[in-house]
Amino acid sequence: MKQESPQRIQNAIEKIKAKAASLPRSSMLGASPSRTQRAAIEKRLTSIDNLVDQFRRGSPFVKTKTAQSNGQSGDSSEKLQDPETDLEPARNLISITQQEQNEKQKEEENINYKLRKVDEDIVIQKQKLEDVKNDFLGLNPRDDQKKRVEASYQKQKQKINEIIQKLERRKQKLEGKLKTHSSSESDLRQVVRNGDVINRTSNDLNSNSTDTSLRESEMLTGSFLSGGKNSSQSLISVESRSLEDNSENGDSKSEIFAELKQQKELYEAGLKRLDTAIADFEAKKTELETELRNLHSDVFKSQKVIEQSEFDNAERLKQIMNEIHDDSDLHKMEQSRLQNDLDQCNYRSNERNNDLIERLEKLQDRIEAIEIKQRKAESLNQPPIMPGTLAKALEWTMPVLAFFLFYYNRLVRGDKDASFWLISLSAVAISVIVIRIVTQRASTFTD
């Protein structure tokens, strides 16, 4: 809703008062009003009061007072404009400057890291140059080789110096970037200082820490480089410095020549010592080469022995495996042969048992035939076929015959089957039965 002007609200209040004045008051003057009239009047008055209160709540002058007294606005009231919204752009600017400052700080740390790496590379290249100088000074070239050695030395020195110059130029570029970043950082600090006190103090602390770290890194790299420069003095630099000092001090030519002669003698003595050292080195080298050749020959021989032993072991293993397979085959063959013999023995024993059973059956048939004959003789009341002596002889011969068959089959033939036991027992039983029958017949005959 749009806020209404005070003039408009005042006009509305006057209109409401005019409506209230136009109410019928004749009844109120003459006599007391009725209940219905009083209710209508009260209704209209309450509606007027509500309208007045509504317009008062919609007024901007009354809105602040009602909000302070009641703690809340009316239905038709609107939210007041927050005074902190005016500060929102400033806060956004502060956050943007802080973000930019953090990014620049990270970039500055990256530049410092690159500077440290460049310083380390410069120190390494200078140390490499010093090593090259020492290596060339350690050589003992002949007169015809000096020019070539010096040319190669100058070439390597030029390459290393070019690398050092490139690193120096890179270092200068990085330092220039670092200076520009430091200037822009100071501008950002000024903006943050004007915007927010807390952010200003934090940024000042960060800048102080970065400045101190930069100063410490520069001091360390400077001391490291100065130490490397002081430690990289060689014989050539000493000679040139001595000549320059002597020329600046105004010494005479004779002293210079004498010093040069002395330096030459020292150089020649050093060359002689280098020659002897090289000769010793060559002798040691030849000794080591002979030892190395002997060692190679020993290693070769030992390798041959190891290969031969491995071959012999492999052949022996193959032979053992073949023997094992042969033994297993022989064992299987012997086992199969024994199994066949056992089967044959079982078959023969079964045949013998069948023969004995057939013989016993025949014997039983004969005994039954004898019994039939005896019954026929008894039926005819004839004397027995066999006298008493023959019965006695048969009584003794039948068990003897049964035991004879038993021992013959067990001891002579070696048969231990259970069927023979049954056959022998049945034979004994049959013999006993026959003897009893004969004895009974004999007793009846005698009677």
Steps between C-alpha positions, in 0.01 A plus 500: 500500500610853433535731796219759514581867545400682824272740308299212358463341843388832647234541231368153570473577873305819428257309277441249777432780749251655257320170470488476877351850523227408252359240734132560616521663839131616530405191686794547733391857578127436548485162675724205566567284189373148471716193519505445126602860432767481769638180348509656152677809634757293689557289192567803282726656763703183533537481121618863496749430779633200309548709187683767698727243660564341161608831346713580801680163475565563127663840570887505495505735797296270719669177378817537699317579823264203467789269418687610811194466727351175367810331355323433168333696217138489381351303213537784249849608620816435301856412603726795559813521289795334679779754560759222467414452132682825430818338634468190279702642204782595734506151644503348153791723409689390810443130425611549138815680609573227754459233232728688262753546776500126577549419133785749472655360816491149352653632179767678703584177683528325164738772378710464815519125447611553141762749619638245744515239225682745269751580775562131555550446126746790486699357789501157333624646171775694677605188684500317169723772351737463793509122451579546131785734591640252748470217249687693231765608750540140605583399143861484378478572128794504269607811317317398187183430703487819705318708237238235447451455876468875554252528214281226646527662842395838362211339314366328810555812705305706244209255510485510878523881503214523250289281724588719800408815305165351403433417862599854604260651245225273624578604855474868405163440335371322807626779725321756278178301530549485874538880518183558297310260723629675811384841366155367409482334837565833672210654303271219605607548860404867477152407373450243771630743762234751399230232497555277802742523791514128570580406142766772493681359800489143364632616162778699670604190691501291182702762312750525785541121506552489122749791513699336777499166315621679185776677689608176666501312167700782335750501789538120481544495123743790515712334767488170309608670176774697671628178660494324162682790337766509771547122483529495117847656473743305279863529391419712193299753706784521753753572226287767333425665834868502595590660165233766537606578856859530398417724204277722716765531769753602237751216547786466259513266206784300650294410803213401275730283289649344813157423634397356166813287492428376850143421402631319192736292711218416736283410203774274356551333838128442518508354151779262601303390802201451276713289264612275784144477629377411152772234467398351834140515390583319177689230691210453738267499203695219332503302825128546540442401138698177548308428820176574319593266216589227748175560680307477174675174413421357845140607468480342154647174630266495797206563267609206284532277808157610623342436160663156478385411851148616419502288183627194692238549769228525237619179332518323834150616583371371168668164562350473847155584365535233230608243761203590714265453204664165411471376859137600512434313173674188632303521821175524305597202282592288805174595668300402192687166476430417864136591451478260205663221703253558778210484259633173355536349847147595585378347175688172563377474856146549377550219246632265771207580723262423218675164439473403867136600508434280197680206664302540820178514302595177324585342837168612638324348200678172562403505867140565406513209255638279776219608732245419231650157456494443877136600515418260222685225684312573820175495312583154368612378848827397364815486699717807479741525217795564725589279794600636839871517423433695183280743695773551753752560223266749333442666836873567533579570138245777445639749759853403402416575138344834598802604705733381226325722247515790745875469561571435136325811386645717781858379531588360158308737273515800737136594457362703795154572372206477745297288258727202557429516871132473428553212260715308748252550783212387279700191402564414865132551580393278211748230604370507856142470375592211273685318779204542733265361241728206437541425869126520556438262213763269630348502848154432365636219287669334794189526706 
